[in-house]
C-alpha cells in the first residue's frame, strides 16, 4: 500500500529493536510509538539510538506517566482506583514516597519558569534528541490549555543537568515490580 501511494507512512507501537529490524526487512518504517516519560526512560539505551540512526520518528505516548507527572497525586488529589492507576507501581508504598520526593524537586525547577510540573515534563520529553512529539491525553479543556504551556520555552542546560540528577537518583531507588 505504501509503494502504491495509498498510505503515506507506516508506524508501529511498542516494538523492540529486533522487531523493528525484522519489520524493516519487509517494509519501510516511518514511526514508532513507545511509552516514554521522565519516569519511563527504557527506550533511551537501544531503541532511541536505533530510531535516530534509521530516521524513524518517535511519537511518545503517556509522557505524563498516567498523570503521575502532573503531580496531582503527590500534592493533595486522591488517587482514583481506576484500572490504569490501580496497577501503577509508581503510586504504591515506598515508590510513592520516592516519586513524590522527585516530583517536589522537579516542581521547584518548573516554578523557576513559572510552569507546572506537567508542563516541565512535557517540555522535557519533546526536547529530547530523537523525539518527534508527545501524545498527550486530556479529559477537560483546562487540561488542554495547561498542556499548551509546555511549548514555546526551553529548559536551561543547568536545569537539564539538575533534572538528570534527580531522575538518576530516583531510578537508583525505585523498585520495579517482579514480573
Residue pairs with C-beta under 8 A, 6 or more apart in sequence:
1 7
2 8
2 9
2 10
2 27
2 28
9 30
9 31
10 27
10 28
10 29
10 30
10 31
11 29
11 30
11 31
11 32
11 33
11 57
11 59
12 19
12 20
12 23
12 29
12 31
12 32
12 33
13 32
13 33
13 34
13 61
14 33
14 34
14 35
15 23
15 32
15 34
16 46
16 47
17 46
17 47
17 50
20 29
20 32
20 50
20 51
20 54
20 56
23 29
24 54
29 54
29 56
30 56
30 57
31 56
31 57
31 58
31 59
31 132
32 47
32 51
32 56
32 57
32 58
32 59
33 58
33 59
33 60
33 61
33 135
34 43
34 47
34 58
34 60
34 61
35 60
35 61
35 62
36 43
36 58
36 60
36 61
36 62
36 63
36 125
36 131
37 60
37 62
37 63
37 64
37 65
37 69
37 121
37 125
38 65
38 69
38 106
38 121
38 124
38 125
38 163
38 167
39 65
39 68
39 69
39 90
39 99
39 102
39 167
39 170
40 62
40 65
41 167
41 171
43 58
48 58
48 128
48 129
48 130
48 131
49 130
50 56
51 57
51 58
51 130
52 129
52 130
57 132
58 130
58 131
58 132
59 132
59 133
59 134
59 135
60 125
60 131
60 133
60 134
60 135
61 134
61 135
62 135
63 69
63 121
63 122
63 125
63 134
63 135
63 136
64 70
64 118
64 121
64 122
64 136
65 90
65 121
66 84
66 85
66 88
67 73
67 85
68 88
68 90
68 91
68 99
69 103
69 106
69 117
69 118
69 121
70 116
70 117
70 118
71 103
71 107
71 116
71 117
71 118
73 79
73 91
74 96
74 99
74 100
74 103
74 104
75 103
75 107
79 85
79 91
85 91
89 95
89 175
89 176
89 177
90 96
90 99
90 174
91 99
94 175
95 174
95 175
98 170
98 173
98 174
99 170
99 174
101 170
102 166
102 167
102 169
102 170
103 117
105 162
105 166
106 117
106 120
106 121
106 163
106 166
107 116
107 117
107 120
109 120
109 155
109 159
109 162
109 163
110 116
110 117
110 119
110 120
112 159
113 119
113 120
113 153
113 155
115 123
115 149
115 150
115 153
116 146
116 149
118 146
118 147
118 150
119 146
119 147
119 149
119 150
120 150
120 155
121 150
122 134
122 136
122 147
122 150
123 150
123 151
123 153
123 154
123 155
124 155
124 160
124 163
125 131
125 134
126 133
126 134
126 150
126 151
127 154
127 155
136 147
138 144
138 147
155 163
